[in-house]
Amino acid sequence: MELDALDLALLRELQNDARQTNRDLAAKTGVSPSTSLERVRLLRERGVITGYHAVLDLDAAGRPVQALISVRIRPPARPVIEGFREWAARLPEVIGLFVTSGTHDFLLHIAVADVDGVYAFVIDRLTERREVADVQTTMAYEHVQSRCIEPAGPDRPRFARRAR
């Protein structure tokens, strides 16, 4: 899917402030409000924009302690992996979930009130699951997240996959 300079500018501005008016968005990107409205509509229809949300401050929300938890599942069968993924994604402590390759099958990013909350999550939630074979916890001192993601465009370098 090709994104032109206007698409990229609209996406950048919306990621910086999705609550701004269409008139303000148009002014910041140098187009008419009708053009801005139509292009944003097309970006939603094409699935580039999938939604708008509020970003919470975890400290202010009472969840200042974060941890990354690697989980190995056994047996490594599709139904077991999918069942665990669906269960873990619904847990209120989980703010991010990755299905991974390598030694572990999942990487869970959790945010809780305190260190005891991390311990309770591992002991009371994870180890009660029969399919959980191994858990490794890493405490996160700081989490820096990019708020503006630049889509790959035709003029941006792409890394070719090597043939093996």
Secondary structure as a PSIPRED ss2 file (coil, helix, strand):
# PSIPRED VFORMAT (PSIPRED V4.0)

   1 M C   1.000  0.000  0.000
   2 E C   1.000  0.000  0.000
   3 L C   1.000  0.000  0.000
   4 D C   1.000  0.000  0.000
   5 A H   0.000  1.000  0.000
   6 L H   0.000  1.000  0.000
   7 D H   0.000  1.000  0.000
   8 L H   0.000  1.000  0.000
   9 A H   0.000  1.000  0.000
  10 L H   0.000  1.000  0.000
  11 L H   0.000  1.000  0.000
  12 R H   0.000  1.000  0.000
  13 E H   0.000  1.000  0.000
  14 L H   0.000  1.000  0.000
  15 Q H   0.000  1.000  0.000
  16 N H   0.000  1.000  0.000
  17 D C   1.000  0.000  0.000
  18 A C   1.000  0.000  0.000
  19 R C   1.000  0.000  0.000
  20 Q C   1.000  0.000  0.000
  21 T C   1.000  0.000  0.000
  22 N H   0.000  1.000  0.000
  23 R H   0.000  1.000  0.000
  24 D H   0.000  1.000  0.000
  25 L H   0.000  1.000  0.000
  26 A H   0.000  1.000  0.000
  27 A H   0.000  1.000  0.000
  28 K H   0.000  1.000  0.000
  29 T H   0.000  1.000  0.000
  30 G C   1.000  0.000  0.000
  31 V C   1.000  0.000  0.000
  32 S C   1.000  0.000  0.000
  33 P H   0.000  1.000  0.000
  34 S H   0.000  1.000  0.000
  35 T H   0.000  1.000  0.000
  36 S H   0.000  1.000  0.000
  37 L H   0.000  1.000  0.000
  38 E H   0.000  1.000  0.000
  39 R H   0.000  1.000  0.000
  40 V H   0.000  1.000  0.000
  41 R H   0.000  1.000  0.000
  42 L H   0.000  1.000  0.000
  43 L H   0.000  1.000  0.000
  44 R H   0.000  1.000  0.000
  45 E H   0.000  1.000  0.000
  46 R C   1.000  0.000  0.000
  47 G C   1.000  0.000  0.000
  48 V C   1.000  0.000  0.000
  49 I C   1.000  0.000  0.000
  50 T C   1.000  0.000  0.000
  51 G C   1.000  0.000  0.000
  52 Y C   1.000  0.000  0.000
  53 H C   1.000  0.000  0.000
  54 A C   1.000  0.000  0.000
  55 V C   1.000  0.000  0.000
  56 L C   1.000  0.000  0.000
  57 D C   1.000  0.000  0.000
  58 L C   1.000  0.000  0.000
  59 D C   1.000  0.000  0.000
  60 A C   1.000  0.000  0.000
  61 A C   1.000  0.000  0.000
  62 G C   1.000  0.000  0.000
  63 R C   1.000  0.000  0.000
  64 P C   1.000  0.000  0.000
  65 V E   0.000  0.000  1.000
  66 Q E   0.000  0.000  1.000
  67 A E   0.000  0.000  1.000
  68 L E   0.000  0.000  1.000
  69 I E   0.000  0.000  1.000
  70 S E   0.000  0.000  1.000
  71 V E   0.000  0.000  1.000
  72 R E   0.000  0.000  1.000
  73 I E   0.000  0.000  1.000
  74 R C   1.000  0.000  0.000
  75 P C   1.000  0.000  0.000
  76 P C   1.000  0.000  0.000
  77 A C   1.000  0.000  0.000
  78 R H   0.000  1.000  0.000
  79 P H   0.000  1.000  0.000
  80 V H   0.000  1.000  0.000
  81 I H   0.000  1.000  0.000
  82 E H   0.000  1.000  0.000
  83 G H   0.000  1.000  0.000
  84 F H   0.000  1.000  0.000
  85 R H   0.000  1.000  0.000
  86 E H   0.000  1.000  0.000
  87 W H   0.000  1.000  0.000
  88 A H   0.000  1.000  0.000
  89 A H   0.000  1.000  0.000
  90 R C   1.000  0.000  0.000
  91 L C   1.000  0.000  0.000
  92 P C   1.000  0.000  0.000
  93 E C   1.000  0.000  0.000
  94 V E   0.000  0.000  1.000
  95 I E   0.000  0.000  1.000
  96 G E   0.000  0.000  1.000
  97 L E   0.000  0.000  1.000
  98 F E   0.000  0.000  1.000
  99 V E   0.000  0.000  1.000
 100 T C   1.000  0.000  0.000
 101 S C   1.000  0.000  0.000
 102 G C   1.000  0.000  0.000
 103 T C   1.000  0.000  0.000
 104 H C   1.000  0.000  0.000
 105 D C   1.000  0.000  0.000
 106 F E   0.000  0.000  1.000
 107 L E   0.000  0.000  1.000
 108 L E   0.000  0.000  1.000
 109 H E   0.000  0.000  1.000
 110 I E   0.000  0.000  1.000
 111 A E   0.000  0.000  1.000
 112 V E   0.000  0.000  1.000
 113 A C   1.000  0.000  0.000
 114 D C   1.000  0.000  0.000
 115 V H   0.000  1.000  0.000
 116 D H   0.000  1.000  0.000
 117 G H   0.000  1.000  0.000
 118 V H   0.000  1.000  0.000
 119 Y H   0.000  1.000  0.000
 120 A H   0.000  1.000  0.000
 121 F H   0.000  1.000  0.000
 122 V H   0.000  1.000  0.000
 123 I H   0.000  1.000  0.000
 124 D H   0.000  1.000  0.000
 125 R H   0.000  1.000  0.000
 126 L H   0.000  1.000  0.000
 127 T C   1.000  0.000  0.000
 128 E C   1.000  0.000  0.000
 129 R C   1.000  0.000  0.000
 130 R C   1.000  0.000  0.000
 131 E C   1.000  0.000  0.000
 132 V E   0.000  0.000  1.000
 133 A E   0.000  0.000  1.000
 134 D E   0.000  0.000  1.000
 135 V E   0.000  0.000  1.000
 136 Q E   0.000  0.000  1.000
 137 T E   0.000  0.000  1.000
 138 T E   0.000  0.000  1.000
 139 M E   0.000  0.000  1.000
 140 A E   0.000  0.000  1.000
 141 Y C   1.000  0.000  0.000
 142 E C   1.000  0.000  0.000
 143 H C   1.000  0.000  0.000
 144 V C   1.000  0.000  0.000
 145 Q C   1.000  0.000  0.000
 146 S C   1.000  0.000  0.000
 147 R C   1.000  0.000  0.000
 148 C C   1.000  0.000  0.000
 149 I C   1.000  0.000  0.000
 150 E C   1.000  0.000  0.000
 151 P C   1.000  0.000  0.000
 152 A C   1.000  0.000  0.000
 153 G C   1.000  0.000  0.000
 154 P C   1.000  0.000  0.000
 155 D C   1.000  0.000  0.000
 156 R C   1.000  0.000  0.000
 157 P C   1.000  0.000  0.000
 158 R C   1.000  0.000  0.000
 159 F C   1.000  0.000  0.000
 160 A C   1.000  0.000  0.000
 161 R C   1.000  0.000  0.000
 162 R C   1.000  0.000  0.000
 163 A C   1.000  0.000  0.000
 164 R C   1.000  0.000  0.000
